[in-house]
Amino acid sequence: MEQTFEQMKDAAKEVHRRFYKYCDSSFNDIVNTDNVRDLRRVVIRYRDYVSDPRAAHYIRENYADVLEALGLRIQFYIDGRVRLYLAN
């Protein structure tokens, strides 16, 4: 199913609320996005947070389609590391 920009933005807000609710700057960056390209930049900017194993597993289980729509993917390594990378 194709994701709308608002659905992607809502997914970003949900991940923020669940894992990083005390980080005001990332929330403001999410709220101030106007298009998919801006939202993609925000996700890339906060890639260290997105690559946290707990958050990454949650994102992959619930929002893999949103990441795909943003042109991003999460890779899990056998040693526990996680990497966010560009899909295209």
URZI-V276606 format. One record per residue. N is the residue number from 1. RES is the residue in one small letter. NEAR is the number of other C-alpha atoms within 8 Angstrom. D_FIRST is the distance of its C-alpha to the first C-alpha in Angstrom with 2 decimals. Layout:
n=[N,N]
res=[RES,RES]
near=[NEAR,NEAR]
d_first=[D_FIRST,D_FIRST]
This chain:
n=[1,2,3,4,5,6,7,8,9,10,11,12,13,14,15,16,17,18,19,20,21,22,23,24,25,26,27,28,29,30,31,32,33,34,35,36,37,38,39,40,41,42,43,44,45,46,47,48,49,50,51,52,53,54,55,56,57,58,59,60,61,62,63,64,65,66,67,68,69,70,71,72,73,74,75,76,77,78,79,80,81,82,83,84,85,86,87,88]
res=[m,e,q,t,f,e,q,m,k,d,a,a,k,e,v,h,r,r,f,y,k,y,c,d,s,s,f,n,d,i,v,n,t,d,n,v,r,d,l,r,r,v,v,i,r,y,r,d,y,v,s,d,p,r,a,a,h,y,i,r,e,n,y,a,d,v,l,e,a,l,g,l,r,i,q,f,y,i,d,g,r,v,r,l,y,l,a,n]
near=[3,5,9,6,8,6,8,10,11,8,10,9,10,8,11,11,8,7,7,8,9,4,7,7,6,10,11,8,9,12,7,6,9,6,7,9,7,9,13,10,8,11,9,8,6,9,9,6,7,10,12,9,9,6,12,12,8,9,10,9,7,6,10,10,9,10,10,10,9,10,10,12,11,11,8,8,7,5,4,7,8,12,8,12,8,7,7,4]
d_first=[0.00,3.78,6.38,9.61,12.88,14.09,11.40,12.26,15.86,15.80,14.60,17.48,19.82,19.10,19.83,22.85,24.07,23.86,25.52,27.21,28.19,31.58,30.47,30.82,30.41,26.88,25.89,27.58,25.82,22.38,23.56,25.09,22.10,21.36,18.61,16.17,19.16,21.29,18.86,18.60,22.41,22.72,20.76,22.95,26.00,25.56,24.60,27.56,26.16,22.64,24.47,26.40,25.77,25.10,22.55,20.95,20.56,19.07,16.55,15.64,15.41,13.43,11.72,11.30,7.81,9.78,12.60,10.89,9.84,13.51,14.78,16.31,16.85,19.14,21.86,24.10,27.66,29.95,32.39,29.97,29.13,25.65,24.62,21.91,21.67,20.20,17.78,18.75]
